[in-house]
């Protein structure tokens, strides 16, 4: 996930422009088919310290739905097409990052497998990930076939309600990684959701088989939420952030190397054990240049912490520079 730099961001929505997402040409707000539904309200002057935003409201009824789609298809406008002809190709092979600045103000769900706010991204091959937001946690929807399809998979405890946060969903190869305010939150494999039955859900198209697709909102009649959204953008390339909070933070509290969905409270015995484990420093030091990018490759040959990509210093793998860097940082707190 750190192998490439990001390029110019394509802004899909910027609430500071004092207009709704649909007015900015990349995303369409679609309430559910049939009766009832959600609403969108522009909040241009929310007060000091709070960014302008659009309020998506599907509370109080769980049956209410609504959200922002990158693609639309209603008769007679089939086949499916992007809202904007300049919509980017989302290639997981080269990587892409979806940024969305969000605060989940409130949420209600009737089952443990649904959420009032979700983000879906499907790449150009048909694989993707759906992340669901609750107060206090974010978790992935499982793919495959029923009965596992759309059930809770990996997740993490996250404060989603107290303030706006900058989330970045980075997709590269067959993995996704979620960052909150540039800190690692969650990772896992991309899923195949193509078994979704769109017709029984009242949709004129299957979003989960739509290539290069994006959705943000409430897509279920079993949950509802009030969600505040201030910015959405897509950048080609994976997000250039470290998984740990500083160079010596290479493992979770149990010693599993990062990324890990298990608790990680910064620098502790878990990092020490991972560094000196069987697959740690001494093993990787024997690999020469093949160890570049390994879990113990945290420094330039000089001992200075590796910069985020692009790497401009001399780095020949795992050596004395990484050893010195590890111990220079092990006893320092996370920033």
BELUR-V330203 format. One record per helix or strand of 2 or more residues. SS is the DSSP state (a for helix, b for strand). FROM is the first residue (numbers start at 1). LEN is the number of residues. Records with the same first field share a line. If there is no record, write none. Layout:
SS: FROM-LEN + FROM-LEN
//
This chain:
b: 9-6 + 28-4 + 39-5 + 53-5 + 66-4 + 71-2 + 81-2 + 96-14 + 117-6 + 128-7 + 137-5 + 152-6 + 165-8 + 175-6 + 183-7 + 213-6 + 223-14
a: 15-3 + 21-4 + 199-3 + 207-3 + 269-7 + 281-5 + 288-4 + 320-10
//
